[in-house]
Amino acid sequence: MDVKKPPPRNAEPGRVDKPRGALTVYITLIAAVAALGGLLFGFDTGVIAGAMLFIVPDFSLGPAQQGLVVSAVTFGALFGALAGGTSSDKMGRRRTNIVAGVSFIAGSLLSATAPNVGVLVASRVIIGLGIGLTSVAAPMYIAELAPARNRGKLVSLFQLAITAGILVSYLVDRALVPEHAWRWMLGLAIIPGALLVIGMIAMPESPRWLLKTGAEKAARQALSLVRSPDEIDAEVREIHDDLEHNQPAGWVELLMPGLRPALLVGVGLALLQQVTGINTIIYYAPQIFQRAGLDSAATALAATIGIGVINVMSTLIAIWLVDRIGRKPLLLAGLVGMTGSLAALGVALRFGSTIGVNPDWIPPMTVGFIGLYIVCFAFSLGPVVWLMISEIFPNRARARAAAISTAANWTANFLVSLSFPVLQVMLGPSIWFLYAAMGAAAFVFIIGYVPETKGKSLEEISCQWRTEPVRIVEPH
Ligand code: BGC
């Protein structure tokens, strides 16, 4: 029998309510548009490897200039992340994402037409600024619009886009190598940059930011696009309540006891995502494979593209599970796999001949262990760190605390990728034990400090951090 549902309690006469399916489609579209920033993040960090093959001879670059061109993006991203905190508070999340898109367009245009190395470095810093802005503003924007029940999945689209961007950059590099077309490699980012700007202009602002600025009507309007009518009042009340009881936090207050535990988790996760070595593989995979015995550059490149595909596919595991089993189980399971595969890689490369491993097996074992490591990163530290940075901080401090955590992530990224070649010479294959030890430390940190946030509203999560007032017991 077809039972008609009663209208929601607070239904206005004459209003046509959108079915939940349509709301889900719209919030997914919003998340996908914001995630274009992730696509650019991945593309612009990945594309430089192939482009450098031709930039170096074209501009006759020495080693120091090469380092500048490659690391300029990371440098810009660090400052972009810090600026992203203030601008997300002052201009809003949506406009910060638009500014990021404009930086991508301007930087890509400039790098594709750079007449000399100075302009090229400057253009890469501008792109880096865009990456920094988007890595703060995009996950936060998605998290603030998403319903609690599928926030994990929606914010993880940002990581999916990063991995897709990295893969596309490998493919573009490969396709354009025969033409020596480095200007096209760098310039192609204009297309997703323009899509990000146009897309974000059409999207609503974060209702949490709107309520913070007192724009309740606009906040309700934004919520009405992504929530059923019976959910809106309760959510507005919850956000109001949170904002009334908590004054906006300045930079210094982030270090005070009330906010410090959350900041410790955000910064800790951000650092651990990098010091467990992901970008040694993302940035140096072909070299690692060649060292392990995949002699031809073509085979090493093919293996690298394979890594890119595995990275994208395994992120889907997180999208599937993060709202079902939660953030912590994914982080812990991923770390077990990452640490185990790094240790196994170290043993194979360092002690393989001593323990009688057939030398012919070393190259496929290297590819296998690195593949397993990527699978485990992609369903755990990859998406879950960006997700948790976007959700663990209270409304009053979210943008600034996310900016500090993200800046920590970019600093560690810079240091790890800079030190890898030197450490590899100093430590040889034992370097993998170093990253494995970091994985073990990350495991302990997560068990001890990281809260579970699955299914909770952002306001419920911020309550978790509130310490009970100390009760002073009078002596008798
Ligand atoms: C990290 C990047 C890394 C990428 C690899 C992201 O979550 O922040 O540093 O290159 O994952 O997929």
Residues whose N, C-alpha, C, O or C-beta is under 5 A from the ligand:
A	BS01	BGC	T163 I282 G382
